[in-house]
Amino acid sequence: MGEIAEFLESRAVAKKIVEDRKKLPDGFLDEEARRVKIGVWVRDLLEKQISKYTLATHVGRFANPDSTVHLYVESKERPDGYLTTENTQCETDIVYPNANIMTAAMLLLYKMEDGQSILEHILNQDGKADELKLYGIDSEKLYQQFKDLKTGTRGFTDKNLRQVYFPISEGEYHLLTVMPSTSELGTLFDKLNIIRREFSAARDPKDPNYGKDCSNVWDKTVITFGGTKPQNISGLNMLHHGEGYLVSSLPPVLNERDLILPKRNFFKESVPYSEYRSFVSRLHALFKINWNNAGIREKRDRILGGIIDTAMMTAGRIREENPSGWSDDEKYNGLPRFQKIWLDNAYESEREGDAWVEAVSKDFARWIIRTYEKIERDEKVTLGDAETDYFRNTIYDQLREEVRLGL
């Protein structure tokens, strides 16, 4: 069974079009009848819904959910040095009048192993969507249908979008509307998530890619579209759970005396409150959700990773910006030795041991829980041993990796 066939079957099982083949008794599996049922279901969806779709790269609903303006910009190779929709490979989005007819869009936007959606393969006519023929679906006919949908709504704007009046001569002007490049935003979201996963894998001793060269993009901000109903914005927005990334393009702000050397506890005194406060609030939002699935766990790991990154970058700055032996000064006598080993290069030879890592990890877990309880007060969710162990083990692995890399 090919990749598209596996996906369509999984969706058909979820929609109860066909039964789960694992639950069928021996001898009751009729592949041909099964394929016919799935084909009828998919063809019916495509016939009823595709004509109401519009392909777009810029969707006005991302700026205002009430907007009806969207447009499609073809990608072209223009090496002019600018990052624009025209000269980057961006995903094609699907816009529909209401979420009741989004099912076909979700099928078409399914990403295959090569990172491209079924829709992209249909538009590229590369033959990788020919598997649809097994279900009586002609990808060439779909291409012709979608070709007519790649128009968007050029030539006018609406009151729901921000507008700029640009004078060109006496009594004349252009009315400009800045449209969000939603396809570019979606592509960026996917690529940054891939980078983050590769970064995590390279630092996980249990992963086969452990120790490989990796990179990461810091200072990302998550922005949401559509609130609790991301499906009302567009197909890609639904696939991304209504989230996108904003990446900092500003130079670093250098503040005088922005690094505090700890006298008793590094986490309480040195980690900047403003840099972890929002992460704690986002953790609280997840704790209140009574769910436990892969998506929730991934978000939790990402948020905790932000807190750990903040702490470890602060620790790295203390080591780099202060002379070896700084913690031997009398005023730092109250700083525990295990924190001195971590923060002062004079103790670098002692970092190969595990005792200080375990102590720092326990300290971190206690600090996270106390900070969470202090910030959320009466709204807090009671955390137990499972959360404590999770916090401790997560930073423990990163501290050991830091030592291994000699950071």
PyMOL commands that set and color helices and strands:
alter all, ss='L'
color gray80, all
select helices_A, chain A and resi 3-14+21-23+31-52+60-62+99-101+103-108+118-124+130-135+139-147+182-202+230-232+235-239+266-269+273-287+294-321+326-328+330-332+337-343+345-350+355-379+385-404
alter helices_A, ss='H'
color red, helices_A
select strands_A, chain A and resi 54-56+58-59+70-71+93-95+163-169+172-177+220-224+243-247
alter strands_A, ss='S'
color yellow, strands_A
deselect
rebuild
show_as cartoon
